[in-house]
Amino acid sequence: MRLLVPLLAGGCLLACATTAPGPAATTITNAVIVDGTGAAGYRGALRYLGDSIVAVGPDVTPQAGDSVIDAEGMVLAPGFIDSHSHHDRFLTRTPDARAAVSQGITTIIAGQDGGHPIPLERAWDSIAAVGSAVNLAYYAGHGSIRHAVMGSDFRRPATAAEVDSMAVLLRRELDAGALGLSAGLEYDPGIYSDRSEVLALAKVAAAAGARYLSHIRSEDRWFWEAIDEILTIGREARLPVQISHIKLAMIPLWGQADSLIRVLDRARASGIDVTADIYPYPYWQSTLTVLFPKRDFDNRAEAERILRELARPEGLLIGDFAANRAYQGKTVAEIAVMRGEDPAATLMGLIRESLAASPDRLEVETGASPTATESVVATSMTEPDIDRLMAWEHTNICSDGMLDGAHPRGFGAFPRVLGRYVRDKGVLRLEDAVRKMTSLTAAHVGLTGVGTLAPGHPADLVLFDPATVIDQSTPAEPHLLSVGVSRVWVGGVPVWAGGATTGARPGRIIKRPRSS
């Protein structure tokens, strides 16, 4: 279910009475309609009035007084829904959301990896005061709630009383409209929680008819134990669970995608509603500290293992380093040469220097959180695994991107799928890729009435050229715009056209209805 609230300050929550004539409808003609259901595309047209689609099909024609847009044979699809997004970061400063709308994203699902702005009602108010080009929904983050209850004393399991206090805060955020509970169990403070704590909170989400998604407790050393944890939560809490940015992020795990899919398929057959999202890159972005799950940053043997099995020194690209800006844009291998030391010593030294510069920092989300003082783009995955996991029928596409991040996914994830994984490699049919960006995503986050081109659905639309759409952003230049996305509409209002944002802010707040 969904509850849509206009983002613009001063907007009416119900239909505003007016004596002015209604707006003209718009008809987009000569398009290849890919409607988000997975059905084969067809030549046709779409007509929308105000913020809603009124007709779509092969026989739709403009009516008298309509504005007409010739799609010139390009694909018209539902606007993409980013199920794991950090594009809300600094959205009030850059409400045009250029990184998102330029790649066809019209809805971002934030509150990821266990972090969200708390309390959520205040965040809604801040965003509504400014407006946004994109629609926005939030999960409630376990890490944020845990920090609110435990403060700086978080490096231990929570007491029963503390878990009860977390449950109270979670219910408040769910009542405010959060879609469910998110966790980031490789990050502080969530890494110190035990399974019983997370399960207790997941049961709170289940009681509200909500969902659970997780950056699982390990994407490398203890991967299979982490998979068991999220499946146990799904089974015992009896709620849908989603694996965030699914990956096999350790060289000894490479090639085990089919084994993972078999485990997940067996879980689904047993009644666990487990799904996943994925971004189309072999590298992730976080902090250097997340490489050390025991937080033993001076453990040389562990540093050497990291550089041998998780990411090679030449595959650890520093995105941000407040303690020494000269290191930004360089790999650990390059910095080691600069410092005249071996890569393991450099890795430990960078963390030591970063912590010394900000000893009280707390990362409750990702390495690009506002409190982080360093970040890294780390190559830890392999393309054949990405192909196989992306093709799993229960995986949807996400970006995990930001408006101003060091990872190219913030500007390129969705066009990259359409260009490299659909057109170039044939991993997905075009219609299946669009479904994984729209209706399947909507189902995975619990939204209805969105994600397909159908009468009554919001006129959130993207027009793109399937022959040219491609990402251009790279780790060296992460903010390069993609090409091939011609126009994007949110609620019938153009937000991207002619290679630029329009300045419009028609985005809606999407809230899960309050539980009874």
C-alpha positions in Angstrom: 0.0 0.0 0.0 1.1 3.6 -0.5 0.2 7.0 0.8 1.4 9.8 -1.3 1.9 13.3 0.1 3.1 16.2 -2.0 6.6 17.4 -1.1 6.1 21.0 -2.0 5.5 23.3 0.9 2.0 24.7 1.0 0.6 22.0 -1.2 -2.9 20.7 -0.4 -3.1 17.2 1.0 -6.5 16.7 -0.6 -7.8 18.1 -3.9 -7.8 21.9 -3.7 -11.0 23.6 -4.7 -10.5 25.9 -7.8 -12.5 27.6 -10.4 -9.6 27.7 -12.9 -9.8 25.5 -15.9 -8.1 22.1 -15.6 -4.8 21.4 -17.2 -4.5 19.9 -20.7 -3.6 16.3 -21.0 -0.3 15.2 -22.5 0.0 12.3 -25.0 3.4 10.7 -25.7 3.1 9.1 -29.2 5.3 6.9 -31.3 6.9 5.1 -28.4 7.9 1.6 -27.7 5.9 0.9 -24.6 7.7 -1.3 -22.0 5.2 -1.3 -19.2 7.1 -2.7 -16.3 5.3 -6.0 -16.1 7.8 -8.0 -18.2 5.5 -8.2 -21.1 6.9 -7.7 -24.6 7.3 -4.1 -25.7 5.0 -2.7 -28.4 4.4 0.4 -30.5 1.9 2.7 -28.8 1.2 5.8 -26.9 0.5 7.0 -23.4 -1.8 9.8 -22.2 -1.6 11.4 -18.8 -3.6 14.1 -17.2 -2.3 16.0 -14.1 -0.1 13.5 -12.2 -1.8 10.3 -13.4 -1.8 8.1 -16.4 -5.2 7.9 -18.1 -4.6 5.7 -21.0 -1.8 3.6 -22.5 -1.8 1.1 -25.4 -1.3 0.6 -29.1 -4.5 2.4 -30.1 -4.2 5.5 -27.8 -4.3 8.8 -29.8 -4.1 12.4 -28.7 -7.4 14.2 -28.0 -8.3 17.7 -28.9 -6.3 20.2 -26.8 -3.6 17.7 -25.8 0.0 18.5 -25.7 1.8 16.0 -27.9 5.3 14.6 -27.5 6.8 12.5 -30.2 8.9 9.7 -28.6 10.7 9.1 -32.0 10.6 5.3 -31.4 12.3 5.4 -28.1 11.3 3.2 -25.1 8.8 4.7 -22.7 8.9 2.9 -19.3 7.8 3.5 -15.7 10.2 5.7 -13.8 12.8 3.6 -12.1 12.4 2.8 -8.4 15.7 2.7 -6.6 15.2 0.1 -3.8 18.5 0.8 -2.1 19.5 4.5 -2.4 21.5 7.1 -0.5 20.4 9.8 -2.9 18.5 11.4 -0.1 21.8 12.5 1.4 22.0 16.3 1.0 18.7 16.2 -1.0 17.6 19.4 0.7 20.7 21.2 -0.6 20.4 19.8 -4.2 16.7 19.0 -4.6 17.0 18.6 -8.4 18.5 15.2 -7.6 20.6 15.3 -10.8 22.5 12.1 -10.2 19.2 10.2 -9.8 16.9 11.7 -12.4 19.6 11.8 -15.1 19.5 8.0 -15.1 15.7 7.7 -15.0 15.2 7.2 -11.3 11.9 8.8 -10.1 11.6 7.2 -6.7 14.3 6.6 -4.1 14.0 4.2 -1.1 16.2 5.6 1.6 17.0 4.7 5.2 19.4 2.0 4.2 22.1 0.0 5.9 20.6 0.6 9.3 20.6 4.4 9.1 17.9 7.0 8.8 17.2 10.5 9.9 15.6 10.2 13.3 12.9 11.2 14.1 11.4 10.5 10.7 8.6 13.1 11.0 11.3 15.9 11.3 13.0 14.6 8.1 9.6 14.6 6.3 9.1 18.3 7.4 12.6 19.3 6.2 12.2 17.8 2.8 8.6 19.1 2.4 9.9 22.6 3.1 12.2 22.5 0.1 10.6 20.1 -2.3 12.3 17.4 -4.4 12.5 16.3 -8.0 12.1 12.6 -6.9 9.6 10.7 -4.8 11.0 9.5 -1.5 10.3 6.7 1.0 12.2 5.7 4.1 13.0 2.6 6.0 13.7 2.9 9.8 17.3 2.1 10.5 18.3 -0.3 13.3 21.6 1.5 13.7 20.0 4.9 14.2 17.5 3.5 16.7 20.2 1.6 18.5 22.4 4.7 18.8 19.5 6.7 20.1 19.0 4.2 22.9 22.6 3.2 23.7 24.5 6.3 22.8 28.3 5.8 22.9 28.0 2.6 25.0 27.2 0.5 22.0 30.1 -2.0 21.8 28.1 -4.8 23.5 24.8 -6.7 23.2 21.8 -4.6 24.2 20.0 -5.5 27.4 16.3 -6.6 27.3 15.3 -3.1 28.6 17.3 -1.5 25.8 15.7 -3.7 23.2 12.3 -2.7 24.6 13.2 0.9 24.2 14.4 0.3 20.6 11.0 -1.3 19.9 9.2 1.8 21.1 11.2 4.0 18.8 10.7 1.6 15.9 7.0 1.6 16.3 7.0 5.4 16.3 8.9 5.4 13.0 6.7 2.8 11.5 3.7 4.8 12.5 5.3 7.8 10.9 5.3 6.0 7.6 8.6 3.9 7.4 8.3 1.0 5.0 10.0 -1.4 7.5 13.2 -2.0 9.4 16.6 -1.9 7.8 19.9 -3.1 9.3 23.6 -2.6 8.6 25.2 -5.4 10.5 28.7 -4.8 9.3 28.6 -1.3 10.6 28.8 0.4 14.0 26.7 0.1 16.0 24.7 -2.7 14.4 27.7 -5.0 14.3 27.6 -5.4 18.1 24.0 -6.5 18.2 23.2 -10.2 18.6 20.7 -12.1 16.5 18.1 -12.1 19.2 18.1 -8.3 19.3 17.5 -8.0 15.5 14.9 -10.7 15.6 12.9 -9.0 18.3 12.8 -5.8 16.3 11.9 -7.6 13.1 8.9 -9.1 14.9 7.9 -5.5 15.7 8.0 -4.7 12.0 6.1 -7.9 11.2 3.3 -6.9 13.6 2.9 -3.7 11.8 2.7 -5.4 8.4 6.1 -4.0 7.4 9.3 -5.6 6.1 13.0 -6.2 6.9 16.0 -5.6 4.7 19.6 -5.9 5.7 23.2 -5.2 4.7 23.9 -8.7 6.1 26.4 -9.3 8.9 29.1 -10.4 6.6 29.5 -10.2 2.8 32.8 -12.1 2.9 34.4 -14.2 5.8 31.2 -15.4 7.5 28.9 -15.0 4.4 27.0 -18.2 4.8 26.3 -17.6 8.5 25.0 -14.1 7.6 22.7 -15.6 5.0 21.4 -18.1 7.6 20.7 -15.1 9.9 18.5 -13.3 7.5 16.7 -16.4 6.5 16.1 -17.2 10.2 14.7 -13.8 10.8 12.3 -14.2 7.8 11.2 -17.6 9.1 10.8 -16.7 12.8 9.5 -13.2 12.4 7.3 -14.2 9.5 7.9 -11.2 7.4 9.4 -10.5 3.9 13.2 -10.1 4.1 15.5 -8.6 1.4 19.2 -9.0 1.1 20.7 -5.6 0.3 23.1 -5.2 -2.6 23.6 -9.0 -2.8 27.2 -9.9 -3.5 30.0 -12.5 -3.0 32.6 -10.0 -1.9 35.6 -12.2 -1.2 37.9 -14.0 -3.7 37.4 -17.5 -2.1 33.7 -17.0 -2.6 33.8 -16.3 -6.3 32.0 -18.7 -8.4 29.5 -19.7 -5.7 26.5 -17.7 -7.1 24.6 -20.8 -8.1 25.1 -22.3 -4.6 23.7 -19.1 -3.1 20.7 -19.1 -5.4 20.0 -22.8 -4.5 20.0 -21.8 -0.8 17.6 -18.9 -1.4 15.3 -21.0 -3.7 15.1 -23.7 -1.0 14.2 -21.0 1.6 11.5 -19.6 -0.7 10.1 -23.1 -1.2 9.9 -23.5 2.6 7.8 -20.3 2.9 10.4 -17.6 3.5 9.8 -14.6 1.4 13.4 -13.7 0.7 14.4 -11.4 -2.2 17.4 -9.3 -3.1 18.6 -6.2 -4.9 21.9 -5.7 -6.7 23.9 -3.0 -8.4 25.9 -3.6 -11.6 29.5 -3.1 -10.4 32.3 -5.4 -9.2 33.3 -2.8 -6.5 31.6 -1.4 -3.4 32.0 1.8 -1.4 32.3 2.0 2.3 34.9 2.8 4.9 38.3 1.1 5.4 37.2 0.2 8.9 34.5 -2.2 7.6 37.3 -4.4 6.2 38.1 -5.3 9.8 35.0 -7.0 11.3 36.7 -7.4 14.7 37.8 -3.8 14.6 41.4 -5.0 15.2 42.9 -2.4 13.0 46.5 -3.1 14.2 46.3 -6.8 13.4 48.9 -7.2 10.6 47.9 -10.8 9.8 44.4 -9.6 9.3 45.5 -6.7 7.1 47.5 -9.1 5.0 44.6 -11.4 4.7 42.3 -8.6 3.6 44.7 -7.6 0.9 45.1 -11.2 -0.2 41.4 -12.4 -0.1 39.0 -9.4 0.0 40.6 -6.7 -2.2 44.0 -6.3 -3.7 45.9 -3.1 -2.8 45.5 -1.8 -6.3 41.7 -2.4 -5.9 41.3 -0.2 -2.9 40.7 3.3 -4.2 40.5 6.0 -1.6 37.4 8.2 -2.2 37.7 10.5 0.7 40.4 11.0 3.3 40.0 14.0 5.5 43.3 13.5 7.4 45.3 13.9 4.2 43.5 15.0 1.0 46.5 14.1 -1.1 45.5 10.5 -0.8 42.1 10.9 -2.4 41.8 9.3 -5.8 44.8 7.0 -5.1 44.9 3.3 -4.4 46.4 1.8 -1.3 49.1 0.3 -3.6 49.9 3.8 -4.8 49.9 5.3 -1.3 52.1 2.6 -0.1 54.7 3.6 -2.7 54.3 7.2 -1.7 54.9 6.3 1.9 57.7 3.9 1.3 56.1 1.0 3.1 54.3 -2.2 2.3 50.5 -2.2 1.6 49.5 -3.9 4.8 51.3 -1.2 6.8 49.6 1.5 4.7 46.2 0.0 5.2 46.6 -0.1 9.0 48.2 3.4 9.0 45.4 5.0 7.0 42.8 3.7 9.5 44.9 4.8 12.5 45.4 8.3 11.0 41.7 8.7 10.1 40.6 7.6 13.6 43.1 10.0 15.2 41.6 12.8 13.2 38.0 12.0 14.3 38.2 9.7 17.3 34.5 10.0 18.2 33.0 9.3 14.8 30.2 6.8 14.5 29.2 5.3 11.2 25.6 4.2 11.4 25.2 3.9 7.7 27.9 3.7 5.1 31.4 5.0 4.6 29.9 8.1 3.0 27.8 9.0 6.0 28.1 12.6 7.1 30.3 11.6 10.1 32.8 9.5 8.1 36.2 10.9 7.5 37.4 8.3 5.0 35.9 6.1 2.3 37.1 3.5 -0.1 35.9 2.0 -3.4 37.0 -1.6 -3.2 37.0 -4.2 -6.0 35.8 -7.4 -4.4 33.4 -9.1 -6.8 33.6 -10.8 -10.2 31.4 -10.3 -13.2 30.1 -13.8 -13.7 28.7 -13.8 -10.2 27.1 -10.4 -10.8 25.5 -11.7 -14.0 24.1 -14.8 -12.3 22.7 -13.0 -9.2 21.2 -10.2 -11.4 19.4 -12.8 -13.5 17.8 -14.5 -10.4 14.1 -14.0 -10.8 13.8 -12.5 -7.3 16.5 -9.8 -7.7 15.7 -6.2 -8.5 18.1 -3.5 -9.6 19.3 -0.7 -7.2 22.0 1.9 -7.3 23.2 2.1 -3.6 24.3 5.6 -4.9 24.6 9.1 -3.7 24.2 12.6 -5.2 27.9 13.4 -4.6 29.6 10.1 -3.9 32.9 8.6 -5.0 31.3 5.5 -6.5 30.1 5.8 -10.1 26.8 4.0 -9.3 25.4 7.2 -8.0 25.2 8.5 -11.6 25.3 5.4 -13.7 23.7 2.2 -12.2 20.5 2.0 -14.2 21.8 3.0 -17.6 24.7 0.6 -17.0 22.3 -2.3 -16.7 20.4 -1.2 -19.8 23.6 -0.7 -21.8 26.0 -3.3 -20.6 23.9 -6.1 -19.1 21.0 -5.9 -21.6 22.3 -4.7 -24.9 26.0 -5.7 -24.7 26.0 -8.9 -22.7 22.4 -10.2 -23.0 22.2 -11.0 -19.3 18.6 -9.7 -19.2 15.9 -9.0 -21.8 15.1 -5.4 -22.0 11.6 -6.0 -20.7 12.9 -8.1 -17.8 15.4 -5.4 -16.9 12.7 -2.7 -16.8 10.6 -5.0 -14.6 13.5 -5.4 -12.2 13.7 -1.6 -12.1 10.0 -0.9 -11.6 7.2 -3.3 -10.6 9.5 -6.0 -9.1 11.1 -3.3 -7.0 7.7 -2.0 -5.9 6.7 -5.5 -4.8 9.9 -6.0 -2.9 9.5 -2.8 -0.9 5.8 -3.2 -0.4 4.4 -0.5 -2.7 1.2 -0.9 -4.7 -0.2 1.2 -7.5 3.2 2.1 -8.9 5.9 0.6 -11.1 3.8 -0.2 -14.2 2.3 1.9 -17.0 -1.4 1.6 -16.2 -4.4 4.0 -15.9 -4.6 5.5 -12.5 -0.9 5.0 -11.7 1.3 8.0 -11.2 2.8 9.5 -14.4 6.3 8.7 -13.3 8.0 8.0 -16.6 11.3 7.6 -18.3 12.0 7.9 -22.1 15.3 6.3 -23.3 17.0 5.1 -26.4 17.8 1.4 -26.0 20.4 1.6 -28.7 22.5 4.3 -27.0 21.7 4.3 -23.3 24.9 3.7 -21.3 26.7 4.9 -18.2 29.8 7.1 -18.5 30.8 7.5 -14.8 33.9 5.7 -13.6 35.8 5.4 -10.3 38.1 8.1 -11.6 35.3 10.4 -12.8 32.2 9.2 -10.8 30.0 12.2 -11.7 29.9 11.9 -15.4 26.4 11.8 -16.7 25.0 8.8 -18.5 23.7 9.1 -22.1 20.6 7.9 -23.8 18.0 9.0 -21.2 16.0 11.6 -23.1 13.2 12.7 -20.7 12.0 11.9 -17.2 8.7 12.9 -15.6 7.6 12.7 -12.0 3.9 13.0 -11.5 3.6 14.2 -15.0 6.1 17.0 -14.5 9.3 17.0 -16.5 12.3 16.8 -14.2 15.0 15.9 -16.8 15.0 17.0 -20.5 17.6 18.1 -23.0 20.4 16.7 -20.9 19.6 18.9 -17.8 17.4 19.0 -14.8 14.4 21.3 -15.2 14.3 22.7 -11.7 10.8 21.3 -11.0 10.2 19.7 -7.6 7.1 17.5 -8.0 8.3 14.6 -5.9 6.0 13.0 -3.4 6.6 11.6 0.1 5.6 7.9 0.1 4.5 6.6 3.4 3.4 3.2 4.6 -0.1 3.6 6.0 -0.3 3.7 9.8 -1.0 0.3 11.3 -4.3 -0.1 13.1 
